[in-house]
Amino acid sequence: MTAADEPAPWLADPTVEWRIVLTADLPTESSTDQVTRRLHDLNRRLGAAPGPGLVASGPGETLLTAVTRSYPDVPVAAGLEGTHLVLAGEHRFVDGLGMLAVLSELTDVPAASAARGLGPRDEPTFVTEVARRLVEVAVRPPARVAPTADDEEAATGSTFADLLLDRRVGVTELIDAAVRGVVAFNRERGQRHRRVAVAVGASAVGGGHVAVADHSALLRLRSAERLDQDAIRTFLASAPTVPSPGQSVGGSSPWMTRAGAVAVRVLGPRLGSTLTVSHLGDVTSPAGSLAFYPVAGGSSGVALGAVTHDGRTRITLRGRRSKHSAEGLEALLALVAAPLS
């Protein structure tokens, strides 16, 4: 491999689990040998060793937890128990919509999304965005989701919660509900609830170009508690994207790359948003019970995911175990769901 062929450096906060997770109940049982073989082939194609086979859950843990924490150096990990499939993809290789392509490639179960891509938009440089965030942290720091973990020092990994809503929920409505939920959650716990910053995960190309690749884009909505749904909709339609806190940066000088890596490692936990929100859109697939868990980065370590399937929307929360218990996430998710029910 020549220097020109080498992947661009990945500037990522090393304290974050950079794995996007998708779960699905398959319409029929798949051959574990076939899924394993295809998983090996996929990882080879992504430029890595094939890695171990399918992940199995251990005593006292769910398959979701087991797969998310397994084999961090493998681009894609998977676990299969009966018809229940859990996929975890490293974000530098695959985005949320790309996980639908992983599902199809490993199991022959088709999955497509009607999500629209953002298309070309202006974006500040990585250095400009870091400088802007430093000013924000110093002058008007974003609120953090009130922590609920019992033992921050001992905990690693992620906690999860999910809830099925018996109707379609769009991304504008979801963001509005997420902000309302965080405000109510923090207010109940006597924590600051102003200046809610939302990192909105999106796709640059949309569901019409689903592939095992990272075509993700990021929008950042500040002081979201002041906005109604019309203002949020306008923002989504026209706002410039921002560099992701974990991204491949090409075309930079070596010293700039090193400086960026140091900045992300040292300042990453302070430069993030209150929470991340990402919606896979309306997904068509014979699979059942789809659930999507974005990366939980930022200062709060909370991400809200959603996928609409067969007219119903499953919303999820993923949090850093060091900051959020499963019970805390369930309480927050109930508040997010309240205006959507």
C-alpha positions, 0 to 999 in steps of 0.5 A, spaced: 500 500 500 502 506 498 502 513 502 496 515 497 492 509 498 493 509 506 486 511 509 486 518 512 487 519 520 481 517 524 481 523 529 476 520 535 475 521 542 479 514 545 474 514 551 468 513 546 465 506 543 465 508 536 461 502 534 454 503 531 449 498 532 443 495 529 439 489 531 434 485 527 429 479 528 430 476 521 424 473 518 427 466 518 433 463 521 440 464 517 445 459 517 451 461 522 456 458 517 454 462 512 453 469 516 460 467 519 463 466 512 460 473 509 462 476 515 469 474 514 469 476 507 466 483 509 472 485 514 477 482 509 474 487 504 474 493 509 482 492 509 482 488 516 483 481 518 477 477 518 477 476 525 473 471 530 467 468 528 460 470 531 459 473 538 455 469 543 453 472 549 456 470 556 452 469 563 448 475 565 449 479 559 445 480 553 447 479 546 447 487 544 452 488 550 456 482 548 457 484 541 458 492 542 464 490 547 467 485 542 473 485 538 474 493 538 479 492 532 474 488 527 470 493 523 464 489 523 462 484 529 456 480 529 452 475 534 446 471 532 441 467 537 436 464 533 433 469 529 435 475 533 441 478 529 446 484 532 451 488 528 456 493 530 460 497 525 466 501 527 464 508 524 470 510 520 468 504 516 460 504 516 454 509 517 447 508 520 444 507 513 450 503 511 448 498 517 442 496 513 447 494 507 451 490 512 444 486 514 443 485 507 450 482 505 450 477 511 443 475 511 440 476 504 434 480 508 433 486 504 433 493 507 432 500 504 431 507 507 427 512 504 431 517 508 433 523 504 441 525 503 443 532 505 447 533 499 453 538 498 453 543 504 458 548 506 462 545 512 468 549 516 475 546 517 476 542 523 481 547 526 475 552 525 470 548 529 475 546 534 476 553 536 468 555 535 467 549 540 473 552 545 469 559 545 462 555 546 465 551 552 468 557 555 462 562 554 456 558 553 457 551 555 452 546 553 447 543 558 449 536 560 444 530 561 444 529 568 448 523 570 445 517 573 450 512 574 452 509 581 459 508 580 463 512 574 470 510 576 468 502 575 463 502 569 465 501 562 461 500 555 454 502 554 447 502 557 441 501 552 434 502 553 428 502 547 421 503 546 416 502 540 411 507 538 405 505 535 406 510 529 411 514 525 415 519 527 419 524 523 426 527 525 423 534 526 418 531 531 424 526 534 429 532 535 423 536 538 421 531 543 428 529 545 430 536 547 423 537 551 425 530 554 432 532 556 429 539 559 424 535 563 429 530 565 434 535 568 429 539 571 427 534 575 434 532 578 435 540 579 440 540 573 441 545 568 437 545 562 438 551 558 443 551 552 441 544 550 445 542 544 443 537 539 448 533 534 444 531 528 447 525 525 445 524 518 447 522 511 450 526 505 447 521 500 441 518 503 437 511 503 437 511 495 445 509 496 445 504 501 452 501 502 457 499 507 461 505 507 461 512 511 457 517 508 455 520 514 454 528 516 453 532 522 449 538 523 449 541 530 443 545 533 444 550 539 440 552 544 434 547 541 430 548 547 428 555 544 426 553 538 419 550 535 418 544 530 418 549 524 425 552 526 428 545 527 425 544 520 428 550 517 435 548 520 435 541 518 433 544 511 439 549 510 444 548 516 451 547 514 454 541 516 460 540 522 466 536 522 465 530 526 468 529 533 471 522 530 472 523 523 477 521 517 481 527 516 485 527 509 489 533 506 492 535 512 499 536 514 502 531 519 503 537 524 496 539 523 493 531 524 497 530 530 495 537 533 488 535 531 489 528 535 491 531 541 485 536 541 480 531 540 483 526 546 484 532 551 478 536 549 473 531 546 469 530 552 468 537 553 467 539 546 461 535 545 453 536 544 448 535 550 446 529 546 446 526 539 440 524 535 440 520 529 434 517 525 434 511 519 428 514 516 422 509 514 425 502 513 422 497 508 424 490 510 422 483 511 426 483 518 422 485 524 423 489 530 429 493 527 433 497 533 438 502 531 443 505 536 448 511 534 455 512 537 454 516 544 459 521 544 460 528 547 460 531 554 453 527 556 455 520 553 447 520 550 445 518 543 438 517 541 436 513 535 430 511 531 427 507 525 420 507 522 418 500 520 411 498 518 408 504 520 411 504 527 417 507 530 422 504 535 426 509 539 432 507 543 437 511 548 445 509 548 449 511 554 456 511 557 455 506 562 460 510 566 455 516 566 448 513 565 444 507 568 439 503 564 434 505 569 436 512 568 436 511 560 429 508 561 426 514 565 429 519 560 426 515 554 419 515 557 420 523 557 422 523 550 416 519 548 411 522 552 409 528 547 410 522 541 405 518 544 
